[in-house]
């Protein structure tokens, strides 16, 4: 059985900042920054999963995601999305959401 995930990068309109999540789980990702995303639920498309995950984690409802990459492993697949536009957001769960410059993002764990 293959487990499917989505991961989305929401960039500012000027393309200088990106919204990232500081992971707390799974344990091997704790303290690292990543795209916002998660598991695709039964009956969802990657697009609808991306919309749901982003809203659950940031409070922002966005539908303008563009898939740009698929990364596959033996028993998993990740669909990567991007979007451009300024977004109001907040941390909705225990993992915190940050908007960082791309320059700063390059040095994050």
C-alpha positions as a Markdown table, in Angstrom:
| # | Residue | x | y | z |
|---|---|---|---|---|
| 1 | Unk | 0.0 | 0.0 | 0.0 |
| 2 | Unk | 1.3 | 3.4 | -0.9 |
| 3 | Unk | 0.8 | 6.4 | 1.5 |
| 4 | Unk | 0.2 | 9.7 | -0.3 |
| 5 | Unk | 1.1 | 13.1 | 1.0 |
| 6 | Unk | 1.0 | 16.8 | -0.1 |
| 7 | Unk | 3.4 | 19.6 | 0.6 |
| 8 | Unk | 2.8 | 23.2 | -0.4 |
| 9 | Unk | 5.0 | 26.3 | -0.6 |
| 10 | Unk | 3.0 | 29.5 | -0.4 |
| 11 | Unk | 5.3 | 32.3 | -1.6 |
| 12 | Unk | 4.6 | 36.0 | -1.2 |
| 13 | Unk | 3.5 | 38.0 | -4.3 |
| 14 | Unk | 7.0 | 39.5 | -4.6 |
| 15 | Unk | 8.5 | 36.0 | -4.3 |
| 16 | Unk | 10.8 | 37.0 | -1.5 |
| 17 | Unk | 9.1 | 35.1 | 1.4 |
| 18 | Unk | 7.6 | 31.7 | 1.9 |
| 19 | Unk | 5.3 | 30.2 | 4.6 |
| 20 | Unk | 6.9 | 27.2 | 6.4 |
| 21 | Unk | 5.9 | 25.0 | 9.3 |
| 22 | Unk | 8.2 | 24.1 | 12.2 |
| 23 | Unk | 7.7 | 20.4 | 12.5 |
| 24 | Unk | 7.2 | 18.6 | 15.8 |
| 25 | Unk | 6.1 | 15.3 | 14.4 |
| 26 | Unk | 7.1 | 12.8 | 13.2 |
| 27 | Unk | 10.0 | 12.7 | 15.7 |
| 28 | Unk | 12.7 | 12.6 | 13.0 |
| 29 | Unk | 11.4 | 16.0 | 11.6 |
| 30 | Unk | 11.1 | 17.7 | 15.0 |
| 31 | Unk | 12.6 | 21.2 | 15.0 |
| 32 | Unk | 13.0 | 21.2 | 11.2 |
| 33 | Unk | 11.2 | 23.6 | 8.9 |
| 34 | Unk | 9.1 | 22.2 | 6.0 |
| 35 | Unk | 6.3 | 23.0 | 3.5 |
| 36 | Unk | 2.8 | 22.9 | 4.9 |
| 37 | Unk | 1.1 | 19.6 | 4.2 |
| 38 | Unk | 0.2 | 16.2 | 5.3 |
| 39 | Unk | -1.5 | 12.9 | 4.3 |
| 40 | Unk | -4.1 | 12.7 | 1.6 |
| 41 | Unk | -7.3 | 11.3 | 3.1 |
| 42 | Unk | -9.4 | 8.6 | 1.4 |
| 43 | Unk | -11.5 | 10.1 | -1.5 |
| 44 | Unk | -9.3 | 13.2 | -1.8 |
| 45 | Unk | -7.4 | 14.4 | -4.8 |
| 46 | Unk | -3.9 | 15.8 | -4.2 |
| 47 | Unk | -5.4 | 19.3 | -5.0 |
| 48 | Unk | -8.2 | 19.1 | -2.4 |
| 49 | Unk | -5.8 | 17.6 | 0.2 |
| 50 | Unk | -3.5 | 20.5 | -0.3 |
| 51 | Unk | -6.3 | 23.0 | 0.2 |
| 52 | Unk | -7.5 | 21.2 | 3.3 |
| 53 | Unk | -4.1 | 20.8 | 4.9 |
| 54 | Unk | -3.1 | 24.4 | 4.4 |
| 55 | Unk | -6.4 | 25.6 | 5.8 |
| 56 | Unk | -6.2 | 23.3 | 8.8 |
| 57 | Unk | -2.6 | 24.4 | 9.7 |
| 58 | Unk | -2.8 | 28.1 | 8.8 |
| 59 | Unk | -6.4 | 29.1 | 8.8 |
| 60 | Unk | -6.1 | 30.4 | 5.2 |
| 61 | Unk | -8.4 | 29.0 | 2.6 |
| 62 | Unk | -6.6 | 29.0 | -0.7 |
| 63 | Unk | -7.6 | 27.3 | -4.0 |
| 64 | Unk | -4.9 | 28.5 | -6.3 |
| 65 | Unk | -2.3 | 25.8 | -5.8 |
| 66 | Unk | -0.3 | 24.6 | -8.7 |
| 67 | Unk | 1.3 | 21.1 | -8.6 |
| 68 | Unk | 4.9 | 21.2 | -9.8 |
| 69 | Unk | 6.5 | 18.0 | -8.7 |
| 70 | Unk | 5.9 | 14.4 | -7.6 |
| 71 | Unk | 8.5 | 12.6 | -5.5 |
| 72 | Unk | 8.1 | 8.8 | -5.1 |
| 73 | Unk | 9.6 | 6.2 | -2.7 |
| 74 | Unk | 9.0 | 2.5 | -2.4 |
| 75 | Unk | 5.8 | 2.9 | -0.4 |
| 76 | Unk | 5.0 | 6.6 | -0.5 |
| 77 | Unk | 4.5 | 9.5 | -2.8 |
| 78 | Unk | 4.5 | 13.3 | -2.2 |
| 79 | Unk | 2.7 | 15.8 | -4.5 |
| 80 | Unk | 4.4 | 19.2 | -4.2 |
| 81 | Unk | 2.5 | 22.4 | -4.8 |
| 82 | Unk | 3.3 | 26.1 | -5.0 |
| 83 | Unk | 1.3 | 29.3 | -5.1 |
| 84 | Unk | 2.2 | 33.0 | -5.2 |
| 85 | Unk | 0.3 | 35.7 | -3.4 |
| 86 | Unk | 0.3 | 37.5 | 0.0 |
| 87 | Unk | -1.6 | 35.5 | 2.6 |
| 88 | Unk | -2.8 | 36.2 | 6.1 |
| 89 | Unk | -2.2 | 33.1 | 8.3 |
| 90 | Unk | -1.9 | 31.9 | 11.9 |
| 91 | Unk | -0.7 | 28.7 | 13.6 |
| 92 | Unk | -3.9 | 26.6 | 14.0 |
| 93 | Unk | -2.2 | 23.5 | 15.5 |
| 94 | Unk | 0.7 | 22.8 | 17.9 |
| 95 | Unk | 3.2 | 23.2 | 15.0 |
| 96 | Unk | 4.0 | 26.8 | 14.4 |
| 97 | Unk | 3.8 | 28.6 | 11.1 |
| 98 | Unk | 6.3 | 31.2 | 10.0 |
| 99 | Unk | 6.7 | 33.5 | 7.0 |
| 100 | Unk | 10.5 | 33.7 | 6.3 |
| 101 | Unk | 12.6 | 35.3 | 3.6 |
| 102 | Unk | 14.0 | 32.9 | 1.1 |
| 103 | Unk | 17.5 | 34.0 | 2.2 |
| 104 | Unk | 16.7 | 33.0 | 5.8 |
| 105 | Unk | 15.0 | 29.8 | 4.7 |
| 106 | Unk | 18.2 | 28.6 | 3.1 |
| 107 | Unk | 19.9 | 28.4 | 6.6 |
| 108 | Unk | 17.0 | 26.8 | 8.5 |
| 109 | Unk | 17.2 | 23.2 | 9.6 |
